[in-house]
Amino acid sequence: MGQLDNKTALVTGGSAGIGLAVADRFAAEGATVYITGRRKPELDAAVDAVNGRAGGERAIGIPGDVSDLDDLDRLYAVIRERSGRLDVLVANAGGGEFARLGEITEEHYDRTFGVNVRGLVFTAQKALPLLPDGASVILLSSTNGSRGVEAMSVYSATKAAIRSLARSWAAELAGRGIRVNAISPGPVETPGIDGLADGGPRLRRRLKDSFAAGIPLGRMGRPEEVAAMALFLASDQSSFTTGAELFVDGGLAQT
């Protein structure tokens, strides 16, 4: 028996990193998991990997961009037709880039807020007709949302917004027993972290070493550690938890 037997879940941005780890864990716990991603080859590979480890057709890939509302409509039409409901929503799709105040452009601002906030808002809104009473909504924020991080102000602002949305939506949806919570990871070993340093392996290693040096536990996190928290919030183990921000950060934002 799995903790998510007979549950249907959606993980946006599930082709790699934290999203893929969450999809993997949910499938292993018995859920049918829909995964979105913008790049179809990577999405197909992720679905194959999840299904291979789960030993069955647990994962379904639907290409799309959460900042495109037409893509979201197509996504939910498929879920409605195939499953009829959505017990767990994990709004994970997002990203960021380094930019100091003097370097911020309209394109940088619009791209970051377009995916991280606008995309997340409408991902949640358009899921509402499919969410049964008692569903779980999990929003991926970040320790950056509660810390001052040099050259990451726009990204950090989006993550602070996500934490605020979790509070408001938890209040709005409490009457239906729908729980809304935020997970705030610290630096985690993912392709997204690698993408922040495009100067080659040595620069990426230096960046990761600098991240690890600031974490009390002395290392970066692993995607499966964030997935374990997502499973807690998706399952009945967290039945009295809503509006919360749960940190998976090795103590980074706590000390």
C-alpha positions as CSV (number, residue, x, y, z in Angstrom):
1,M,0.0,0.0,0.0
2,G,1.3,3.4,-1.0
3,Q,0.6,6.7,0.7
4,L,-1.0,8.0,-2.5
5,D,-2.8,5.0,-3.8
6,N,-5.7,5.9,-6.1
7,K,-4.7,9.6,-6.1
8,T,-4.2,11.7,-9.2
9,A,-1.4,14.3,-9.1
10,L,0.0,17.0,-11.3
11,V,3.6,18.2,-11.1
12,T,4.5,21.2,-13.3
13,G,8.1,21.5,-14.5
14,G,8.6,17.8,-13.9
15,S,11.1,17.0,-16.5
16,A,14.2,17.3,-14.3
17,G,15.4,18.3,-10.8
18,I,12.9,18.7,-8.0
19,G,9.9,18.2,-10.2
20,L,11.1,14.9,-11.5
21,A,12.0,13.7,-8.0
22,V,8.5,14.6,-6.8
23,A,6.9,12.8,-9.7
24,D,9.1,9.8,-9.1
25,R,8.2,9.6,-5.4
26,F,4.5,10.1,-6.0
27,A,4.4,7.4,-8.6
28,A,6.3,5.0,-6.2
29,E,3.6,5.8,-3.6
30,G,0.8,4.7,-6.0
31,A,-0.4,8.0,-7.6
32,T,-1.1,8.6,-11.2
33,V,1.1,11.5,-12.0
34,Y,0.8,14.0,-14.8
35,I,4.0,15.8,-15.6
36,T,4.4,19.0,-17.7
37,G,7.5,20.4,-19.3
38,R,8.4,22.8,-22.1
39,R,10.9,20.5,-23.9
40,K,9.2,17.3,-25.2
41,P,12.4,15.2,-25.5
42,E,13.3,15.8,-21.9
43,L,9.7,15.3,-20.8
44,D,9.4,12.0,-22.7
45,A,12.6,10.8,-21.1
46,A,11.4,11.8,-17.6
47,V,8.1,9.9,-18.1
48,D,10.0,6.8,-19.3
49,A,12.3,7.0,-16.2
50,V,9.4,7.4,-13.8
51,N,7.4,4.6,-15.3
52,G,10.5,2.3,-15.4
53,R,11.2,2.8,-11.7
54,A,7.5,2.5,-10.7
55,G,7.1,-0.7,-12.7
56,G,4.0,0.5,-14.6
57,E,2.3,3.3,-16.5
58,R,2.1,5.7,-13.6
59,A,3.3,8.9,-15.3
60,I,1.7,10.8,-18.2
61,G,3.6,13.6,-19.9
62,I,1.8,16.7,-21.3
63,P,4.1,19.2,-23.0
64,G,3.3,22.8,-22.2
65,D,4.4,26.2,-20.8
66,V,2.6,27.3,-17.6
67,S,3.0,30.9,-18.7
68,D,0.8,30.1,-21.7
69,L,-2.8,30.0,-20.6
70,D,-3.9,28.0,-23.7
71,D,-1.4,25.4,-22.7
72,L,-2.9,25.2,-19.3
73,D,-6.4,24.8,-20.7
74,R,-5.1,21.9,-22.9
75,L,-3.4,20.4,-19.9
76,Y,-6.5,20.4,-17.7
77,A,-8.7,19.2,-20.5
78,V,-6.5,16.0,-20.7
79,I,-6.6,15.5,-17.0
80,R,-10.4,16.0,-16.9
81,E,-10.9,13.5,-19.8
82,R,-8.5,10.8,-18.4
83,S,-8.9,11.1,-14.7
84,G,-11.8,13.4,-13.9
85,R,-10.2,15.0,-10.9
86,L,-6.9,16.2,-9.4
87,D,-6.1,15.3,-5.8
88,V,-2.7,16.9,-5.6
89,L,-1.3,19.9,-7.4
90,V,2.4,20.6,-7.2
91,A,3.1,24.0,-8.8
92,N,6.9,23.6,-9.3
93,A,7.6,25.2,-12.7
94,G,9.9,28.2,-12.4
95,G,13.4,29.5,-12.8
96,G,15.7,32.5,-12.3
97,E,18.8,34.2,-13.4
98,F,21.4,36.4,-11.8
99,A,20.8,40.2,-12.4
100,R,21.9,43.0,-10.2
101,L,19.6,46.0,-9.9
102,G,21.4,48.0,-12.6
103,E,21.2,45.0,-15.0
104,I,17.5,44.2,-14.7
105,T,15.7,44.5,-18.0
106,E,12.1,44.4,-18.9
107,E,12.6,41.0,-20.5
108,H,14.3,39.6,-17.4
109,Y,11.5,40.9,-15.2
110,D,8.7,39.7,-17.4
111,R,10.2,36.3,-18.0
112,T,10.8,35.6,-14.3
113,F,7.4,36.9,-13.1
114,G,5.6,35.4,-16.1
115,V,6.6,31.8,-15.2
116,N,7.1,32.0,-11.4
117,V,4.1,34.1,-10.4
118,R,1.7,34.5,-13.4
119,G,2.1,30.9,-14.4
120,L,1.6,29.6,-10.9
121,V,-1.5,31.7,-10.3
122,F,-3.3,30.5,-13.3
123,T,-2.0,26.9,-12.8
124,A,-3.8,27.0,-9.5
125,Q,-6.9,28.9,-10.7
126,K,-7.5,26.6,-13.7
127,A,-7.1,23.5,-11.5
128,L,-10.0,24.5,-9.1
129,P,-12.8,22.8,-11.0
130,L,-10.9,19.5,-10.8
131,L,-9.8,19.7,-7.1
132,P,-12.1,17.7,-4.9
133,D,-12.8,18.7,-1.3
134,G,-9.7,17.7,0.8
135,A,-7.2,18.1,-2.1
136,S,-3.7,19.3,-1.5
137,V,-2.0,22.2,-3.3
138,I,1.8,22.5,-2.9
139,L,3.6,25.6,-4.1
140,L,7.4,25.7,-4.6
141,S,8.9,28.8,-3.1
142,S,12.5,29.2,-2.0
143,T,14.7,30.4,0.9
144,N,15.4,33.3,-1.3
145,G,11.9,34.5,-0.6
146,S,12.9,35.3,3.0
147,R,16.6,36.2,2.6
148,G,18.5,39.0,0.8
149,V,20.5,37.4,-1.9
150,E,22.8,39.4,-4.1
151,A,21.9,39.6,-7.8
152,M,18.8,37.6,-7.3
153,S,16.3,40.3,-6.4
154,V,13.7,39.6,-9.1
155,Y,13.7,35.9,-8.5
156,S,13.6,36.3,-4.8
157,A,10.6,38.7,-5.1
158,T,8.7,36.0,-7.1
159,K,9.4,33.5,-4.3
160,A,8.2,35.8,-1.6
161,A,5.0,36.3,-3.7
162,I,4.5,32.6,-3.8
163,R,4.7,32.3,0.0
164,S,2.1,35.0,0.3
165,L,-0.2,33.3,-2.2
166,A,0.0,30.1,-0.1
167,R,-1.3,32.0,2.9
168,S,-4.2,33.7,1.1
169,W,-5.3,30.6,-0.8
170,A,-5.2,28.5,2.3
171,A,-7.7,30.9,3.9
172,E,-9.9,31.0,0.7
173,L,-10.1,27.2,0.3
174,A,-10.3,26.1,3.9
175,G,-14.1,25.8,3.7
176,R,-13.6,23.0,1.2
177,G,-10.8,21.3,3.2
178,I,-8.3,22.1,0.5
179,R,-4.9,22.5,2.0
180,V,-2.4,25.0,0.5
181,N,1.2,25.0,1.6
182,A,4.6,26.2,0.4
183,I,7.9,24.3,0.3
184,S,11.0,26.5,0.4
185,P,14.1,24.6,-0.6
186,G,17.6,26.0,-0.1
187,P,20.2,25.3,-2.8
188,V,19.6,21.9,-4.3
189,E,21.7,19.9,-6.8
190,T,19.6,20.3,-10.0
191,P,20.2,21.2,-13.6
192,G,18.7,24.6,-12.7
193,I,21.6,25.3,-10.4
194,D,24.0,24.2,-13.1
195,G,22.4,26.7,-15.5
196,L,23.2,29.6,-13.2
197,A,26.9,29.2,-13.9
198,D,27.5,28.9,-17.7
199,G,31.2,29.3,-17.5
200,G,32.0,25.6,-17.5
201,P,32.6,22.8,-14.8
202,R,35.1,24.8,-12.7
203,L,32.7,27.8,-12.3
204,R,29.8,25.5,-11.5
205,R,31.9,23.8,-8.8
206,R,32.9,27.1,-7.3
207,L,29.3,28.2,-7.3
208,K,28.1,25.0,-5.6
209,D,31.0,25.2,-3.1
210,S,30.0,28.7,-2.2
211,F,26.4,27.6,-1.7
212,A,27.4,24.7,0.5
213,A,29.7,26.9,2.6
214,G,26.7,29.0,3.8
215,I,24.5,26.0,4.8
216,P,24.8,24.8,8.4
217,L,24.7,21.1,7.4
218,G,27.6,21.8,5.1
219,R,26.2,20.6,1.8
220,M,23.6,21.3,-0.9
221,G,20.3,19.5,-0.8
222,R,19.2,16.6,-3.0
223,P,16.0,16.6,-5.0
224,E,14.7,13.5,-3.3
225,E,14.8,15.4,0.0
226,V,12.4,18.0,-1.3
227,A,10.3,15.2,-2.7
228,A,10.0,13.7,0.7
229,M,8.5,16.9,2.0
230,A,6.1,17.1,-0.9
231,L,4.9,13.6,-0.2
232,F,4.2,14.6,3.4
233,L,2.1,17.5,2.2
234,A,0.3,15.4,-0.4
235,S,-0.6,12.6,2.0
236,D,-2.9,12.3,4.9
237,Q,0.1,12.7,7.2
238,S,-0.3,16.5,6.9
239,S,-4.1,16.6,7.3
240,F,-3.9,19.5,9.8
241,T,-1.3,21.5,8.0
242,T,-2.3,24.4,5.7
243,G,-1.0,27.9,5.0
244,A,2.5,26.8,6.1
245,E,6.0,27.3,4.7
246,L,8.1,24.3,5.2
247,F,11.8,24.7,4.7
248,V,14.1,22.0,3.2
249,D,17.3,24.0,3.4
250,G,19.9,22.4,5.7
251,G,19.3,25.2,8.2
252,L,20.2,28.0,5.7
253,A,17.2,30.3,6.6
254,Q,16.9,29.2,10.2
255,T,20.2,30.1,11.8
